[in-house]
């Protein structure tokens, strides 16, 4: 059963666990099929994607009309998304912007380049939690594959548990789609996905 964060007549938000793929894996029932069955509907429409190792808020439309309208917002980059990440290495800067083109690298990874033809753009801030552990608050302004993982590596602070990009091994990759904010039919919606018990802290009232 999916954890339902918010249900509207036209859309639903769930809290995706780490390790669950949004793509249908061989021999498995797709995420959209299981959610549709849980909601008692014939079909739901996945509006965006999260990496398999990323947890957090995932939005689905419940009819073709809302699917079209909300998908256009994702395409126009008007959806305001906030992610949380943990890292153990000190970053080259504590806040600011990370911008640059991305190109494929080795072993299925991506890398940030100095080009600015079609850049990945991420705004970020960070807070020291304890010696050797820092919380990053990430606002992606574009939606490139592995964008936040590459951005964190470029700061010298790969995400804890993201061994593909040089992060220290951990029980999971500590990247969480914490919040999404958008306007729909004259209303503003802000949906928050709470952190799981795997996170070494749960109180983020200071954000």
Secondary structure, DSSP 8 states (H G I E B T S, - for coil): --EEEEE-SSEEEEEE-TT--SS--TTS--HHHHHHHHHT-S--EE-----TT-EEEEEEESSHHHHHHHHHHHHHT--EEEEEEEESS--S-SEEEEEE-EEE-STT-EEE-S--SS-EEEEEEEEEEETTEEEEEEEESS--TTHHHHHHHHTT--BTT-GGGT----SS--EEEEEEEEEETTEEEEEE----TTSS----TT-
